[in-house]
């Protein structure tokens, strides 16, 4: 079989659209028959992270249902209103990143940068507040106090770390977009948009698990 006869996805390689040969990002995206490799790679990453957090949350509820007093006596009750407001604010980054991806797909560089910058500001504000609050909680009740504090801080700390990674992604994208939009940068934006959606859903799940301790 010659190189020209090699089959990829049911078609000859010569017949598969190649985004690197496109004359514009818009044309490259239009030529694609599915998500880019970057998106699939990100999907595998968030799936593995989702399984990890499912184990964390499952452990939290296992401990809760096997302890008659949750949180244990002496541990502070979790706040309710402020965390819900903060996660709602963080969730606005999903439509912002989705809008940035759409703008990049259409070749609108300025709109892409603005939407990405706003998302970065929201994520940074959320992260700064949450890390400060996390430090204050640690001063009141150390992570080694009991099973509740251990599970509580592990869940929150791991979630905050994922938000921080999202901030780094946004900074990297803004740096790359400072010289314009390319197909590769558009692909990266699409993958990072998926990551942002995942982190926002994840944060709701983590906050929901933690706030369940306030229900009784």
C-alpha positions in Angstrom: 0.0 0.0 0.0 1.4 3.4 -1.0 1.4 6.4 1.3 -1.3 7.9 -0.8 -3.6 5.0 -0.1 -3.3 5.2 3.7 -6.8 5.5 5.2 -7.5 7.8 8.2 -11.1 8.0 9.5 -12.5 6.0 6.6 -10.9 8.3 4.0 -7.6 8.7 2.2 -5.2 11.0 3.9 -5.1 13.2 0.8 -8.9 13.7 1.2 -8.8 14.8 4.9 -8.9 18.6 5.3 -5.8 20.1 6.8 -6.3 23.3 8.8 -2.6 24.2 8.4 -3.2 24.7 4.7 -6.1 27.1 5.1 -5.8 30.7 4.2 -7.6 31.9 7.4 -8.8 30.7 10.7 -12.4 30.9 9.5 -11.7 28.7 6.6 -9.7 26.3 8.7 -12.5 25.8 11.1 -15.0 25.4 8.3 -12.9 22.6 6.8 -12.8 20.6 10.0 -15.1 17.5 10.3 -14.8 17.4 14.1 -13.1 18.9 17.1 -9.3 19.3 16.9 -6.8 17.0 18.7 -6.3 19.7 21.4 -10.0 19.4 22.3 -9.9 15.6 22.5 -6.7 15.8 24.6 -8.5 18.2 27.0 -11.5 16.0 27.1 -9.3 13.1 28.3 -7.7 15.3 30.9 -11.0 16.7 32.4 -12.5 13.2 32.3 -9.6 11.8 34.4 -9.9 14.8 36.8 -13.6 14.3 37.0 -13.1 10.7 38.2 -10.6 11.9 40.8 -13.0 14.5 42.2 -15.8 11.9 42.2 -13.6 9.9 44.5 -13.0 13.0 46.7 -16.7 13.9 46.9 -17.7 10.2 47.5 -15.2 10.1 50.4 -16.7 13.3 51.8 -20.2 11.9 51.8 -19.1 8.5 53.1 -17.5 10.2 56.1 -20.6 12.3 56.6 -23.1 9.5 56.6 -21.0 7.5 59.0 -20.7 10.3 61.5 -23.8 11.3 63.5 -22.5 14.8 63.9 -21.3 16.5 60.7 -19.4 18.7 60.9 -18.1 17.5 64.2 -18.6 19.5 67.4 -16.2 22.4 67.5 -15.7 22.7 63.7 -17.2 25.9 62.2 -20.4 25.5 60.1 -19.8 26.1 56.4 -20.9 29.5 55.0 -23.8 29.3 52.6 -24.6 32.6 50.9 -21.2 33.9 50.0 -19.9 30.7 48.5 -23.0 30.5 46.3 -22.6 34.1 45.1 -18.9 33.5 44.4 -19.4 30.3 42.4 -22.2 32.1 40.4 -19.8 34.9 39.6 -17.1 32.3 38.5 -19.7 30.6 36.3 -19.9 33.7 34.1 -16.5 32.8 32.7 -18.2 30.0 30.8 -20.2 32.2 28.4 -17.2 34.6 28.3 -14.9 31.9 27.0 -17.5 30.5 24.7 -17.9 34.0 23.3 -14.2 34.3 22.9 -14.0 31.0 21.0 -16.8 32.1 18.7 -15.1 35.5 18.1 -11.8 33.7 17.3 -13.6 31.3 15.0 -14.9 34.3 13.1 -11.5 36.0 13.0 -12.5 38.9 15.4 -9.3 39.4 17.3 -10.3 42.4 19.4 -13.5 40.8 20.7 -11.5 37.6 21.5 -9.0 39.5 23.5 -11.6 41.5 25.4 -13.7 38.5 26.4 -10.7 36.5 27.4 -9.4 39.4 29.5 -12.7 39.8 31.3 -12.8 36.1 32.1 -9.2 36.4 33.4 -10.3 39.3 35.7 -13.3 37.3 37.0 -11.2 34.2 37.7 -8.4 36.2 39.3 -10.9 38.0 41.6 -12.6 34.7 42.6 -9.2 33.0 43.2 -7.9 35.9 45.3 -11.0 35.9 47.5 -11.1 32.2 47.9 -7.5 31.7 48.7 -7.7 34.5 51.4 -10.8 32.9 52.9 -9.1 29.5 52.8 -6.2 30.9 54.8 -8.6 32.3 57.4 -10.4 29.0 57.7 -7.1 27.2 58.3 -6.2 29.6 61.1 -9.5 28.8 62.8 -9.5 25.0 62.2 -6.4 23.2 61.0 -6.5 20.5 58.3 -5.4 17.8 60.8 -8.2 18.5 63.3 -10.5 15.6 62.2 -11.9 13.8 59.2 -14.2 16.7 58.3 -11.5 19.3 58.1 -9.3 17.0 56.1 -12.0 16.3 53.5 -13.1 19.9 53.5 -9.7 21.4 52.8 -8.7 18.7 50.3 -11.9 19.4 48.2 -11.5 23.2 48.4 -7.8 23.2 47.8 -7.9 20.9 44.8 -10.7 23.0 43.3 -8.8 26.2 43.8 -5.8 24.7 42.2 -7.9 24.0 39.0 -9.2 27.5 39.0 -5.5 28.7 39.2 -4.6 26.5 36.2 -7.4 28.2 34.3 -5.9 31.6 35.1 -2.6 30.4 33.7 -4.3 29.1 30.6 -5.9 32.5 30.0 -2.7 34.4 30.6 -0.9 32.1 28.1 -3.7 32.6 25.5 -3.6 36.4 25.9 0.1 36.4 25.4 -0.2 34.2 22.2 -3.1 36.3 20.9 -1.0 39.5 21.3 0.4 38.7 17.8 -2.9 37.6 16.2 -5.1 34.6 15.7 -3.8 31.4 14.1 -5.5 28.0 13.7 -3.4 26.6 16.5 -4.3 29.4 18.9 -8.0 29.0 18.0 -7.7 25.2 18.7 -6.1 26.0 22.0 -8.9 28.4 22.9 -11.5 25.8 22.0 -9.7 23.3 24.3 -9.3 25.8 27.2 -13.0 26.8 26.8 -13.8 23.1 27.5 -11.6 23.2 30.5 -13.3 26.3 31.8 -16.7 24.7 31.5 -15.4 21.7 33.4 -13.9 23.7 36.3 -17.1 25.7 36.7 -19.2 22.5 36.9 -16.6 21.0 39.2 -16.8 24.0 41.5 -20.6 23.8 41.8 -20.2 20.1 42.7 -17.5 20.8 45.3 -19.5 23.7 46.9 -22.6 21.6 46.9 -20.9 18.8 48.7 -19.4 21.2 51.3 -22.7 23.1 51.8 -24.5 19.8 52.4 -22.9 19.8 55.8 -25.0 22.9 56.7 -28.3 21.1 55.9 -28.0 18.9 59.0 
